[in-house]
Amino acid sequence: MGKPIHHNLGPELDKVIIFDGVCNLCENSVRFIVRHDRAACFRFVSAQSERGQTLQQQLGIDVLAEETMVLISGERALFRSDAALEIIRHLDGAWKLLYVFKLLPRCIRDPGYRKVARNRYRWYGKKAQCMLPSPRLMQRFLM
């Protein structure tokens, strides 16, 4: 379902993904989404960036503490497997077939998500600073 957003953030923040900008897994996930989102419906903001921190404060969330990416979609903020599945639903190709996992209850889906999230730095590594988008991708990132 997602957490309702009680702030008027405006339509420019629809389908915005807040992600951990120093996490290699998260960066690779953003690159994957960009590659399979030919319609360019998603935009991105690093949780560590000034804009990302402001947005998290407005929403009353902490992406890094909760170890989740967040998808702002319409009037709600989606977390963990709900966010991942909603993103997958909008991707090109056969990836959207994975949306069938939405039929599983969150209590079954989220533990796997949490395990990967808790171990993401150990398994995939971490950078000293946030990723910098290429000039071609810059318009997809909130600054």
Secondary structure by P-SEA (a helix, b strand, c coil): cccccccccccccccccccccccaaaaaaaaaaaaacccccbbbbbcccaaaaaaaaaaccccccccbbbbbcccccccaaaaaaaaaaacccccccccccccccccccaaaaaaaaaacccccccccccccccccccccccc
